[in-house]
Amino acid sequence: MEKTGKFIRNIPHSEICNIVDLVEYREGRVESRTLAQGKNLSVTIFSFDKGEEISAHSSPGDALVQILDGEAEITIGQEKFRLKAGQMIVMPAGIPHALYAVERFKMLLVVVFQP
């Protein structure tokens, strides 16, 4: 059998899984699980307990946030957005952004960097 590289990690391959079960809520914490990390792409799942946040910062890549569960407030530049499960938003490269857990929430973060 030919050995292949694993570009996606920390989840089972060739098995059905529920994305919201891949990272647990922890009291007073932000938890994460990296699924892919490379020069041009990063894919991570996060859980935020209510009231937890990631303060304003910028990224050299466009960051797509997909809310999987709960409710988040996302600030991009000076504008605030409220997102709930099923909604997504792009945080453009080079623009400061922040995330705050209005309620505990889980999200999928995909960051695409310039090749």
N, C-alpha and C positions, 0 to 999 in steps of 0.2 A: 504494500500500500504506500502510495506517495505521500510524503509529509507536506502539509501546507502551512503557511504562516497564519497566525491569528491576528487580524487587523482589528477585530472587535473582541474585547476581553471583558472579564468580570461578569459575564452572563453565559448561560449554557448555549451551545451551538446545536442547531437542528432539533430544538425543543420549543414548544410554545410556552411563553411566559407572559405574565401580566406586568406591564411596565411600572405601575404604581406600587407593586410589591418589591421592586428591586432596591428600594431605599426606605428605611423605617424612619418614623418620627422619633426624635429624642428630646426630652424636656430641656428647654433652654439652649438648644443647639441647632446648628445648621449641619446637616450631614450630606455627603456626596458619594457618588460611585462613578468613576470614569469608565466609559465604554470604549472610547477611541481617543488617541492622542497622537498627533503627528504634526509635521511642518505646516500643513495647509488646512487642517481640520481638527476640531476638538468636540467630543460628544460626552456630556456629563448629565447625570440625573441628580437632582438636589431635593432635600426636604428641609423645610424651615419650620421651627416651632413658632407659635403665635408670638409676635413682638420682636422676633429676630430679624436681622437685616444684614445686608452687605452695603457698606457705605459707598459714596460716589467714587467712581474710578472710570478710566476709559480703557479701551482695548484696541489693538491694531487691526482687529478683524470685525466683520459684521457678526452680531450675536443674535440668533433667533431663540426666543423663549416661548415654549409651549407649556401652558399651565395644565397640569394633569389632575390636580385635586386642590380644593381650597380656594383661597383668594389672596392676591398679592397687589401691592401698589408698586409700580415701576416708574421711576423718574428718569426721563431722558432729556438732557439739557435742563431747561427750566420747566418742562411740562410733565405733569403727573397723569398716570393712567391706572385704572383699576381693572384688573383682569381676573376672571374666574375660570374654572375647569373648562377646557375645550377651546379657550381663546389663546391667541399667540400675537407676538409683536417682535419687530426687529429693532434692536438697539444698534444704530449705525457706528461703524468704526470711527474712532477719534472723538466721539461725543461722550462726555461724562454721563454715567448712568448709575442708578442705585436701585436696590430691591428691598422691600419691607413686607413682612408677613402680617397683613391685616387680620387674617385667620391663618392657622397653620396651612401650609401649601407644599405641593410637590411640583417640580418643573423639569422639563427636558431642555437642556441648553446645548445648542449647536453653534459653534463659532467657526466661521470660514475666514481664513487668512489669505492674503494675496499670494499667489504662487511665485 
